[in-house]
């Protein structure tokens, strides 16, 4: 004989947690008996779909390792003084740039909100079901250095290539060694037709080539980064200073 306990066990075994929770609700609320079989089944399936979406977002969020919990497109400060156009950002929020393998390059002085914007775009992509991974460039290069020493260099490059969006924060802060320039090039090369990069830097894009030093690699890297890239140059006063003024 089929019992509710048996049914719940089967649903749990199949991993249909959303369906199971919705069924329990329907069993407890007699108002659902007024609905047709098809209506109740639709609600059960919709609950399961929503549960799967929420679980995926939670998994992608944990995987992304974004640092700023407040980063969200809804929290952006717009205005001509910041060089941030709302309609342009909303066009990026569709995440079409990922399918087109286009990069987003965000530049501007310290504290102006480059990292916030990059992570806000990353969070938006996560809610669209797109995989994201955040790194400060210096930390990523250190991880690669350790991976090379342990014989896992190819493995880490393969892992990085699996993310649809790779956020590289604080590019150009410290001088790069030759092997670090090579590592960055390998990462960018792997992603040319395999997702998108969101990169932030205090250095203007026109200075990146000189910063990289190695002319041959710099030419190749800049070609891959800048080709069809979306460029956002943030301006204005430090957002940290503005927030501090509001709190005073």
Residue pairs with C-beta under 8 A, 6 or more apart in sequence:
4 27
7 23
8 20
8 23
8 24
11 17
11 19
11 20
11 23
12 20
16 48
17 48
17 51
18 47
18 48
18 49
18 50
18 51
18 52
19 44
19 45
19 47
19 48
19 51
21 47
21 51
22 43
22 44
22 46
22 47
22 48
23 44
25 32
26 32
26 40
26 43
26 44
32 40
35 43
53 129
56 129
57 126
57 127
57 129
60 126
60 129
60 130
60 131
60 132
61 123
61 126
63 131
63 132
63 133
64 122
64 123
64 126
64 131
64 132
64 133
64 134
65 133
65 134
66 119
66 122
66 123
66 132
66 134
66 167
67 115
67 119
67 134
68 115
68 116
68 119
70 116
71 115
71 116
71 117
71 119
71 120
71 122
71 123
72 120
72 123
72 124
73 89
73 90
73 93
73 120
73 121
73 123
73 124
75 116
75 120
76 84
76 89
76 113
76 116
76 117
76 120
77 84
77 113
77 239
78 84
78 85
78 86
78 89
79 236
81 235
81 236
82 112
82 113
82 234
82 235
82 236
83 108
83 232
83 233
83 234
83 235
83 236
84 117
84 232
84 234
88 232
89 117
92 104
92 121
92 230
93 121
93 124
95 124
95 125
95 128
95 130
97 103
97 104
97 196
97 230
98 125
98 130
98 164
98 165
98 195
98 196
100 228
101 191
101 192
101 193
101 194
101 195
101 196
102 196
102 228
102 229
102 230
103 196
103 197
103 198
103 199
103 225
103 226
103 228
103 229
103 230
104 118
104 121
104 196
104 197
104 198
104 199
104 229
104 230
104 232
105 199
105 201
105 205
105 225
105 226
105 229
105 230
105 231
105 232
106 114
106 117
106 118
106 198
106 199
106 200
106 201
106 232
106 233
106 234
107 114
107 200
107 201
107 202
107 203
107 204
107 205
107 231
107 232
107 233
107 234
108 114
108 202
108 233
108 234
108 235
109 202
109 234
109 235
109 238
110 202
110 238
111 238
111 239
111 240
111 241
112 234
112 235
112 236
112 237
112 238
112 239
113 234
113 239
114 169
114 200
114 201
114 202
114 234
115 169
115 170
115 200
116 239
117 200
117 232
117 234
118 134
118 167
118 169
118 198
118 199
118 200
119 134
119 167
121 198
122 132
122 134
122 165
122 167
122 198
123 132
125 132
125 164
125 165
126 132
130 164
130 165
131 162
131 163
131 164
131 165
132 163
132 164
132 165
132 166
132 167
133 160
133 163
133 165
133 166
133 167
134 167
134 169
135 143
135 166
135 167
135 168
135 169
136 169
136 170
137 168
137 169
137 170
137 171
137 173
137 184
138 170
138 173
138 174
140 168
140 187
141 176
141 180
141 183
141 184
143 156
144 153
144 156
144 183
145 179
147 153
147 155
147 156
157 186
157 187
157 190
160 166
160 187
160 190
160 191
161 190
161 191
161 194
161 195
163 195
164 195
164 196
165 195
165 196
165 197
165 198
166 187
166 191
166 195
166 196
166 197
166 198
167 197
167 198
167 199
167 200
168 197
168 198
168 199
168 200
169 199
169 200
170 200
170 201
170 202
171 199
171 200
171 201
171 203
171 208
172 201
172 202
172 203
172 207
172 208
172 211
173 202
176 184
176 211
176 212
176 213
178 213
178 214
181 212
181 213
181 214
181 217
181 218
181 221
182 217
184 221
185 217
185 220
185 221
188 197
188 221
188 224
188 225
189 220
189 224
191 197
192 224
197 225
199 225
201 208
203 211
204 233
205 226
205 231
208 218
208 222
208 225
209 215
209 218
209 219
209 222
210 218
212 218
212 221
212 222
